[in-house]
């Protein structure tokens, strides 16, 4: 994960996205939002492959519309704009593959929630993506040993009793709890930093 992804706000990314020469900015924008778009599309009933298809089409349309001046912060938050595009692209993918399978896909389309309802799904998926990336940053930072991270995962994420973790890793139970506290604190800091990076005005 690049430093820009961790520190650049979405507002700044949008400002720089107007320049077609800024390939690195689009790379960062794509890395930030593609996993969320895929996750949301899966929640809307697509397979992983079809969700990736919908996410790709959403990002392409967004970039085209954005550089044509069709999006501005005065029109609402970026997330709402992306959700609107995503919902329509999910509809298209549902319809396209339903027809390829000999059906019409109308029953699935009728059950798709509106953009406001999808917003709640977006929040859940975004939180999951941020947490996964925070774990990557935790490992990449070099400040915490891999075994320490492993102990944290066992006791905090998988719910393995501290006594069992201590026996498995050969460390004291008290140290297991200290690791859990220390890593939780650091992870919370990273999650906060990443969450702020998604913030945009308007």
MIDOSE-1310 file (N, C-alpha, C; in nm, 2 decimals, decimal comma, always signed):
residues 202
xxxx	+0,08/-0,12/+0,00/+0,00/+0,00/+0,00/+0,09/+0,12/+0,00; +0,06/+0,22/-0,09/+0,15/+0,33/-0,10/+0,12/+0,43/+0,01; +0,21/+0,52/+0,04/+0,19/+0,63/+0,14/+0,07/+0,72/+0,10; +0,05/+0,74/-0,03/-0,05/+0,83/-0,07/-0,19/+0,78/-0,03
xxxx	-0,21/+0,65/-0,05/-0,33/+0,59/-0,01/-0,36/+0,60/+0,14; -0,26/+0,61/+0,22/-0,28/+0,62/+0,36/-0,30/+0,77/+0,40; -0,25/+0,86/+0,33/-0,25/+1,00/+0,38/-0,33/+1,10/+0,29; -0,35/+1,07/+0,16/-0,41/+1,17/+0,08/-0,56/+1,16/+0,09
xxxx	-0,63/+1,28/+0,12/-0,77/+1,28/+0,13/-0,83/+1,26/-0,01; -0,96/+1,22/-0,01/-1,03/+1,20/-0,14/-1,04/+1,33/-0,20; -1,06/+1,44/-0,13/-1,07/+1,57/-0,19/-0,95/+1,61/-0,27; -0,83/+1,58/-0,22/-0,71/+1,61/-0,29/-0,70/+1,52/-0,41
xxxx	-0,74/+1,39/-0,40/-0,73/+1,30/-0,51/-0,82/+1,36/-0,63; -0,94/+1,40/-0,59/-1,03/+1,45/-0,69/-0,98/+1,58/-0,76; -0,91/+1,66/-0,69/-0,86/+1,78/-0,75/-0,75/+1,75/-0,85; -0,67/+1,64/-0,82/-0,56/+1,60/-0,91/-0,61/+1,51/-1,02
xxxx	-0,73/+1,46/-1,00/-0,78/+1,36/-1,10/-0,82/+1,43/-1,23; -0,83/+1,56/-1,23/-0,87/+1,63/-1,35/-0,76/+1,62/-1,46; -0,63/+1,60/-1,41/-0,52/+1,59/-1,50/-0,50/+1,45/-1,56; -0,53/+1,43/-1,69/-0,51/+1,29/-1,75/-0,37/+1,24/-1,74
xxxx	-0,27/+1,32/-1,71/-0,14/+1,28/-1,70/-0,11/+1,22/-1,56; -0,20/+1,24/-1,47/-0,17/+1,19/-1,33/-0,22/+1,05/-1,32; -0,15/+0,96/-1,38/-0,18/+0,82/-1,38/-0,18/+0,76/-1,23; -0,08/+0,81/-1,16/-0,06/+0,76/-1,02/-0,18/+0,79/-0,93
xxxx	-0,24/+0,91/-0,96/-0,36/+0,95/-0,88/-0,48/+0,86/-0,91; -0,50/+0,83/-1,04/-0,61/+0,73/-1,07/-0,58/+0,60/-1,01; -0,46/+0,55/-1,01/-0,42/+0,43/-0,95/-0,46/+0,42/-0,81; -0,44/+0,53/-0,74/-0,47/+0,54/-0,59/-0,62/+0,54/-0,58
xxxx	-0,69/+0,62/-0,66/-0,84/+0,63/-0,65/-0,90/+0,49/-0,68; -0,85/+0,43/-0,78/-0,90/+0,29/-0,81/-0,88/+0,19/-0,70; -0,75/+0,20/-0,64/-0,72/+0,11/-0,53/-0,81/+0,13/-0,41; -0,85/+0,26/-0,39/-0,93/+0,29/-0,27/-1,08/+0,25/-0,29
xxxx	-1,13/+0,26/-0,41/-1,28/+0,24/-0,43/-1,31/+0,11/-0,49; -1,23/+0,05/-0,57/-1,26/-0,07/-0,64/-1,31/-0,18/-0,54; -1,23/-0,21/-0,43/-1,27/-0,31/-0,34/-1,41/-0,29/-0,28; -1,44/-0,16/-0,25/-1,57/-0,13/-0,20/-1,68/-0,15/-0,30
xxxx	-1,66/-0,11/-0,42/-1,75/-0,13/-0,53/-1,78/-0,28/-0,56; -1,67/-0,36/-0,55/-1,69/-0,50/-0,57/-1,77/-0,56/-0,45; -1,74/-0,52/-0,33/-1,81/-0,57/-0,21/-1,96/-0,53/-0,22; -1,99/-0,41/-0,25/-2,13/-0,36/-0,26/-2,20/-0,44/-0,37
xxxx	-2,13/-0,46/-0,49/-2,20/-0,53/-0,60/-2,23/-0,68/-0,56; -2,14/-0,74/-0,48/-2,17/-0,88/-0,43/-2,29/-0,87/-0,34; -2,30/-0,77/-0,25/-2,41/-0,76/-0,16/-2,54/-0,74/-0,24; -2,53/-0,69/-0,36/-2,65/-0,67/-0,45/-2,68/-0,79/-0,54
xxxx	-2,61/-0,90/-0,51/-2,65/-1,03/-0,57/-2,56/-1,07/-0,68; -2,45/-1,01/-0,71/-2,36/-1,05/-0,82/-2,26/-1,15/-0,77; -2,21/-1,24/-0,85/-2,10/-1,32/-0,82/-1,97/-1,23/-0,81; -1,86/-1,29/-0,76/-1,74/-1,21/-0,75/-1,70/-1,16/-0,89
xxxx	-1,70/-1,25/-0,99/-1,66/-1,21/-1,12/-1,75/-1,10/-1,18; -1,88/-1,12/-1,16/-1,97/-1,02/-1,22/-1,96/-0,89/-1,14; -1,93/-0,90/-1,01/-1,92/-0,78/-0,93/-1,79/-0,70/-0,97; -1,69/-0,77/-1,01/-1,57/-0,71/-1,06/-1,60/-0,64/-1,19
xxxx	-1,68/-0,70/-1,27/-1,72/-0,64/-1,40/-1,80/-0,51/-1,37; -1,89/-0,51/-1,28/-1,97/-0,40/-1,24/-1,89/-0,28/-1,19; -1,79/-0,32/-1,10/-1,70/-0,22/-1,04/-1,62/-0,16/-1,15; -1,56/-0,23/-1,24/-1,48/-0,18/-1,35/-1,57/-0,08/-1,44
xxxx	-1,69/-0,12/-1,47/-1,77/-0,03/-1,55/-1,81/+0,10/-1,47; -1,83/+0,08/-1,34/-1,86/+0,20/-1,26/-1,74/+0,30/-1,26; -1,62/+0,25/-1,24/-1,50/+0,33/-1,23/-1,48/+0,40/-1,36; -1,49/+0,33/-1,47/-1,47/+0,39/-1,61/-1,58/+0,50/-1,63
xxxx	-1,70/+0,47/-1,60/-1,80/+0,58/-1,62/-1,78/+0,70/-1,53; -1,74/+0,67/-1,40/-1,71/+0,78/-1,31/-1,60/+0,87/-1,37; -1,49/+0,81/-1,41/-1,38/+0,89/-1,46/-1,41/+0,97/-1,58; -1,49/+0,91/-1,67/-1,53/+0,98/-1,79/-1,62/+1,10/-1,75
xxxx	-1,72/+1,07/-1,67/-1,82/+1,18/-1,63/-1,74/+1,29/-1,55; -1,65/+1,25/-1,47/-1,58/+1,35/-1,38/-1,50/+1,44/-1,47; -1,42/+1,38/-1,56/-1,34/+1,47/-1,65/-1,42/+1,55/-1,75; -1,54/+1,51/-1,77/-1,63/+1,59/-1,86/-1,71/+1,69/-1,77
xxxx	-1,68/+1,70/-1,65/-1,74/+1,80/-1,56/-1,88/+1,77/-1,51; -1,92/+1,65/-1,52/-2,05/+1,61/-1,48/-2,07/+1,59/-1,33; -1,96/+1,59/-1,26/-1,96/+1,57/-1,11/-1,90/+1,70/-1,05; -1,96/+1,75/-0,95/-1,90/+1,85/-0,87/-1,95/+1,83/-0,72
xxxx	-1,87/+1,88/-0,63/-1,90/+1,86/-0,49/-2,03/+1,92/-0,45; -2,07/+2,03/-0,52/-2,20/+2,09/-0,49/-2,32/+2,00/-0,52; -2,30/+1,89/-0,60/-2,41/+1,80/-0,63/-2,43/+1,69/-0,52; -2,33/+1,69/-0,43/-2,34/+1,59/-0,32/-2,21/+1,52/-0,30
xxxx	-2,21/+1,43/-0,21/-2,09/+1,36/-0,17/-2,05/+1,26/-0,28; -1,92/+1,24/-0,29/-1,87/+1,14/-0,39/-1,93/+1,01/-0,38; -1,94/+0,96/-0,25/-2,00/+0,83/-0,23/-2,14/+0,81/-0,29; -2,22/+0,92/-0,28/-2,36/+0,91/-0,33/-2,35/+0,90/-0,49
xxxx	-2,25/+0,97/-0,54/-2,24/+0,97/-0,69/-2,20/+0,83/-0,74; -2,10/+0,77/-0,67/-2,05/+0,64/-0,70/-2,16/+0,53/-0,68; -2,24/+0,55/-0,57/-2,34/+0,45/-0,55/-2,45/+0,46/-0,66; -2,48/+0,58/-0,70/-2,58/+0,59/-0,81/-2,53/+0,52/-0,94
xxxx	-2,40/+0,54/-0,97/-2,35/+0,48/-1,09/-2,34/+0,33/-1,07; -2,30/+0,28/-0,96/-2,28/+0,14/-0,93/-2,41/+0,07/-0,94; -2,52/+0,13/-0,88/-2,65/+0,06/-0,89/-2,69/+0,04/-1,03; -2,67/+0,14/-1,12/-2,71/+0,12/-1,26/-2,62/+0,02/-1,33
xxxx	-2,50/+0,02/-1,30/-2,41/-0,08/-1,36/-2,44/-0,22/-1,31; -2,47/-0,24/-1,18/-2,51/-0,37/-1,13/-2,64/-0,42/-1,20; -2,73/-0,33/-1,23/-2,85/-0,36/-1,30/-2,82/-0,41/-1,44; -2,72/-0,34/-1,51/-2,68/-0,38/-1,64/-2,62/-0,51/-1,64
xxxx	-2,53/-0,54/-1,55/-2,47/-0,67/-1,54/-2,57/-0,78/-1,51; -2,66/-0,76/-1,42/-2,76/-0,86/-1,39/-2,84/-0,89/-1,52; -2,88/-0,78/-1,59/-2,97/-0,80/-1,71/-2,89/-0,87/-1,82; -2,76/-0,83/-1,83/-2,68/-0,88/-1,94/-2,66/-1,03/-1,92
xxxx	-2,63/-1,08/-1,80/-2,60/-1,22/-1,78/-2,73/-1,30/-1,77; -2,84/-1,24/-1,73/-2,96/-1,31/-1,72/-3,01/-1,34/-1,87; -2,99/-1,24/-1,95/-3,03/-1,26/-2,09/-2,94/-1,37/-2,16; -2,81/-1,37/-2,12/-2,72/-1,47/-2,18/-2,76/-1,61/-2,13
xxxx	-2,82/-1,62/-2,01/-2,87/-1,75/-1,96/-3,01/-1,78/-2,00; -3,07/-1,70/-2,09/-3,20/-1,73/-2,14/-3,31/-1,67/-2,06; -3,28/-1,58/-1,96/-3,39/-1,52/-1,88/-3,39/-1,37/-1,91; -3,48/-1,30/-1,83/-3,49/-1,16/-1,84/-3,42/-1,08/-1,72
xxxx	-3,41/-1,15/-1,61/-3,35/-1,09/-1,49/-3,44/-0,99/-1,43; -3,56/-0,97/-1,46/-3,65/-0,87/-1,41/-3,67/-0,89/-1,26; -3,69/-1,01/-1,22/-3,72/-1,04/-1,08/-3,60/-0,99/-0,99; -3,48/-1,01/-1,03/-3,37/-0,97/-0,95/-3,36/-0,82/-0,95
xxxx	-3,38/-0,75/-1,06/-3,38/-0,61/-1,07/-3,48/-0,54/-0,98; -3,60/-0,60/-0,97/-3,71/-0,55/-0,89/-3,67/-0,55/-0,74; -3,58/-0,64/-0,70/-3,54/-0,65/-0,56/-3,42/-0,56/-0,53; -3,36/-0,50/-0,62/-3,25/-0,41/-0,59/-3,29/-0,29/-0,50
xxxx	-3,22/-0,27/-0,39/-3,26/-0,16/-0,31/-3,23/-0,02/-0,38; -3,28/+0,08/-0,33/-3,26/+0,22/-0,39/-3,12/+0,26/-0,34; -3,08/+0,38/-0,39/-2,94/+0,43/-0,36/-2,93/+0,46/-0,21; -3,03/+0,51/-0,14/-3,03/+0,54/+0,00/-3,00/+0,41/+0,08
xxxx	-3,07/+0,31/+0,05/-3,05/+0,18/+0,12/-2,91/+0,12/+0,09; -2,86/+0,14/-0,03/-2,73/+0,09/-0,06/-2,62/+0,16/+0,02; -2,65/+0,28/+0,06/-2,55/+0,36/+0,14/-2,51/+0,29/+0,27; -2,61/+0,23/+0,33/-2,58/+0,15/+0,46/-2,49/+0,03/+0,42
xxxx	-2,51/-0,03/+0,31/-2,43/-0,14/+0,27/-2,28/-0,09/+0,24; -2,28/+0,02/+0,18/-2,15/+0,08/+0,15/-2,07/+0,11/+0,28; -2,13/+0,16/+0,38/-2,06/+0,18/+0,51/-2,00/+0,05/+0,56; -2,08/-0,06/+0,56/-2,03/-0,18/+0,61/-1,91/-0,23/+0,53
xxxx	-1,92/-0,23/+0,40/-1,82/-0,28/+0,31/-1,69/-0,19/+0,33; -1,71/-0,06/+0,33/-1,60/+0,03/+0,35/-1,52/+0,00/+0,48; -1,60/-0,02/+0,59/-1,53/-0,05/+0,71/-1,45/-0,18/+0,71; -1,50/-0,28/+0,64/-1,43/-0,40/+0,62/-1,30/-0,38/+0,54
xxxx	-1,32/-0,30/+0,43/-1,20/-0,28/+0,34/-1,09/-0,20/+0,42; -1,14/-0,10/+0,50/-1,04/-0,02/+0,58/-0,97/-0,11/+0,68; -1,04/-0,20/+0,75/-0,98/-0,29/+0,85/-0,88/-0,38/+0,78; -0,91/-0,44/+0,67/-0,82/-0,53/+0,60/-0,69/-0,45/+0,56
xxxx	-0,71/-0,33/+0,51/-0,59/-0,25/+0,47/-0,51/-0,21/+0,60; -0,58/-0,18/+0,71/-0,51/-0,15/+0,83/-0,42/-0,26/+0,87; -0,47/-0,39/+0,86/-0,39/-0,50/+0,89/-0,27/-0,51/+0,80; -0,28/-0,48/+0,68/-0,17/-0,47/+0,58/-0,07/-0,37/+0,63
xxxx	-0,11/-0,25/+0,66/-0,02/-0,15/+0,71/+0,05/-0,19/+0,83; -0,02/-0,26/+0,92/+0,03/-0,30/+1,05/+0,15/-0,39/+1,02; +0,14/-0,48/+0,92/+0,24/-0,58/+0,89/+0,36/-0,51/+0,81; +0,32/-0,41/+0,72/+0,42/-0,35/+0,64/+0,51/-0,25/+0,71
xxxx	+0,45/-0,20/+0,82/+0,52/-0,09/+0,89/+0,65/-0,12/+0,95; +0,67/-0,25/+0,98/+0,80/-0,30/+1,04/+0,82/-0,27/+1,19; +0,72/-0,21/+1,25/+0,73/-0,18/+1,39/+0,68/-0,29/+1,48; +0,60/-0,38/+1,42/+0,55/-0,49/+1,50/+0,59/-0,63/+1,43
xxxx	+0,64/-0,72/+1,51/+0,69/-0,85/+1,46/+0,57/-0,93/+1,41; +0,59/-1,02/+1,31/+0,49/-1,10/+1,26/+0,43/-1,19/+1,36; +0,51/-1,24/+1,45/+0,45/-1,33/+1,56/+0,36/-1,25/+1,65; +0,39/-1,12/+1,67/+0,30/-1,04/+1,75/+0,17/-1,02/+1,69
xxxx	+0,17/-1,00/+1,55/+0,05/-0,98/+1,48/-0,03/-1,11/+1,48; +0,04/-1,22/+1,47/-0,03/-1,35/+1,47/-0,09/-1,38/+1,61; -0,03/-1,34/+1,72/-0,09/-1,35/+1,85/-0,21/-1,27/+1,86; -0,21/-1,15/+1,81/-0,32/-1,06/+1,81/-0,44/-1,12/+1,73
xxxx	-0,41/-1,17/+1,61/-0,51/-1,23/+1,53/-0,58/-1,35/+1,60; -0,50/-1,43/+1,67/-0,56/-1,54/+1,73/-0,65/-1,51/+1,85; -0,60/-1,41/+1,93/-0,68/-1,38/+2,05/-0,79/-1,28/+2,03; -0,76/-1,18/+1,94/-0,86/-1,07/+1,92/-0,95/-1,10/+1,81
xxxx	-0,91/-1,16/+1,70/-0,99/-1,17/+1,58/-1,06/-1,31/+1,57; -0,99/-1,41/+1,62/-1,04/-1,55/+1,61/-1,10/-1,60/+1,74; -1,08/-1,52/+1,84/-1,14/-1,56/+1,97/-1,08/-1,68/+2,04; -0,95/-1,71/+2,01/-0,88/-1,82/+2,08/-0,85/-1,77/+2,22
xxxx	-0,88/-1,85/+2,32/-0,85/-1,82/+2,46/-0,70/-1,78/+2,48; -0,67/-1,68/+2,56/-0,53/-1,64/+2,58/-0,44/-1,75/+2,63; -0,50/-1,84/+2,71/-0,42/-1,95/+2,76/-0,38/-2,04/+2,65; -0,46/-2,07/+2,56/-0,43/-2,15/+2,44/-0,33/-2,09/+2,35
xxxx	-0,34/-1,96/+2,33/-0,25/-1,88/+2,25/-0,11/-1,89/+2,32; -0,11/-1,87/+2,45/+0,02/-1,87/+2,52/+0,09/-2,01/+2,51; +0,01/-2,11/+2,52/+0,07/-2,25/+2,50/+0,12/-2,27/+2,36; +0,05/-2,22/+2,26/+0,08/-2,25/+2,12/+0,21/-2,17/+2,09
xxxx	+0,22/-2,05/+2,14/+0,33/-1,96/+2,10/+0,45/-1,96/+2,19; +0,43/-2,02/+2,31/+0,54/-2,03/+2,41/+0,56/-1,90/+2,48; +0,46/-1,81/+2,50/+0,48/-1,69/+2,57/+0,38/-1,69/+2,69; +0,41/-1,60/+2,78/+0,32/-1,59/+2,90/+0,18/-1,54/+2,87
xxxx	+0,09/-1,58/+2,95/-0,05/-1,53/+2,93/-0,06/-1,38/+2,94; +0,01/-1,33/+3,04/+0,01/-1,18/+3,06/+0,06/-1,11/+2,94; +0,16/-1,17/+2,87/+0,22/-1,11/+2,75/+0,12/-1,11/+2,64; +0,04/-1,22/+2,63/-0,07/-1,22/+2,53/-0,16/-1,11/+2,54
xxxx	-0,20/-1,08/+2,67/-0,29/-0,97/+2,69/-0,23/-0,83/+2,66; -0,10/-0,82/+2,69/-0,03/-0,70/+2,66/-0,02/-0,67/+2,51; +0,01/-0,78/+2,44/+0,01/-0,77/+2,29/-0,13/-0,73/+2,24; -0,23/-0,79/+2,29/-0,36/-0,76/+2,24/-0,39/-0,61/+2,26
xxxx	-0,36/-0,56/+2,38/-0,38/-0,42/+2,40/-0,30/-0,33/+2,31; -0,17/-0,36/+2,30/-0,08/-0,28/+2,22/-0,12/-0,27/+2,08; -0,15/-0,39/+2,02/-0,18/-0,40/+1,88/-0,32/-0,33/+1,85; -0,41/-0,35/+1,94/-0,54/-0,29/+1,93/-0,53/-0,14/+1,92
xxxx	-0,45/-0,08/+2,01/-0,43/+0,06/+2,01/-0,37/+0,11/+1,88; -0,26/+0,04/+1,83/-0,20/+0,08/+1,70/-0,30/+0,06/+1,59; -0,37/-0,05/+1,59/-0,47/-0,08/+1,48/-0,57/+0,03/+1,47; -0,62/+0,07/+1,59/-0,72/+0,18/+1,59/-0,67/+0,31/+1,53
xxxx	-0,54/+0,34/+1,56/-0,48/+0,46/+1,50/-0,48/+0,45/+1,35; -0,44/+0,33/+1,30/-0,43/+0,32/+1,15/-0,57/+0,33/+1,09; -0,67/+0,26/+1,15/-0,80/+0,27/+1,10/-0,85/+0,41/+1,09; -0,82/+0,49/+1,20/-0,87/+0,63/+1,20/-0,80/+0,71/+1,08
xxxx	-0,67/+0,68/+1,06/-0,60/+0,75/+0,95/-0,66/+0,71/+0,82; -0,68/+0,59/+0,80/-0,74/+0,54/+0,67/-0,88/+0,60/+0,65; -0,96/+0,60/+0,75/-1,10/+0,65/+0,75/-1,09/+0,80/+0,70; -1,00/+0,87/+0,76/-0,99/+1,02/+0,73/-0,96/+1,03/+0,58
xxxx	-0,88/+0,94/+0,53/-0,83/+0,95/+0,39/-0,95/+0,94/+0,29; -1,06/+0,88/+0,34/-1,18/+0,87/+0,25/-1,27/+0,99/+0,25; -1,24/+1,08/+0,35/-1,32/+1,19/+0,37/-1,31/+1,29/+0,26; -1,42/+1,34/+0,21/-1,42/+1,45/+0,11/-1,52/+1,55/+0,15
xx	-1,50/+1,68/+0,11/-1,59/+1,78/+0,14/-1,71/+1,78/+0,04; -1,82/+1,82/+0,09/-1,94/+1,83/+0,01/-2,02/+1,70/+0,00
